[in-house]
Amino acid sequence: MPINVPGTLFHKAMKARKELAQILAQIISSRRQRKQDYKDLLGSFMGEKAGLTDEGVAETVKRRKRKGLRCGENGGVFAERNGG
């Protein structure tokens, strides 16, 4: 089990994860306030049909990002969400 000690790669990764979560939360919040219909992957997760909370949207984006980094099927994820 990794220990979160300052200066280690694990600590840097956890810090980056927290910062990315904050940035993603800001983006989701600003999009919700604008109430505009976005035609992208994040917009499809935020749509009423998806039925996700802001936290659910953030977790789905993170999960899809990890899957994309592992297998390189970003196009497949996009097509899956957009009926293509």
Secondary structure, 3 states (H helix, E strand, C coil): CCCCCCCCHHHHHHHHHHHHHHHHHHHHHHHHHHCCCCCCHHHHHHCCCCCCCHHHHHHHHHHHHHHHHHHCCHHHHHHHHCCC
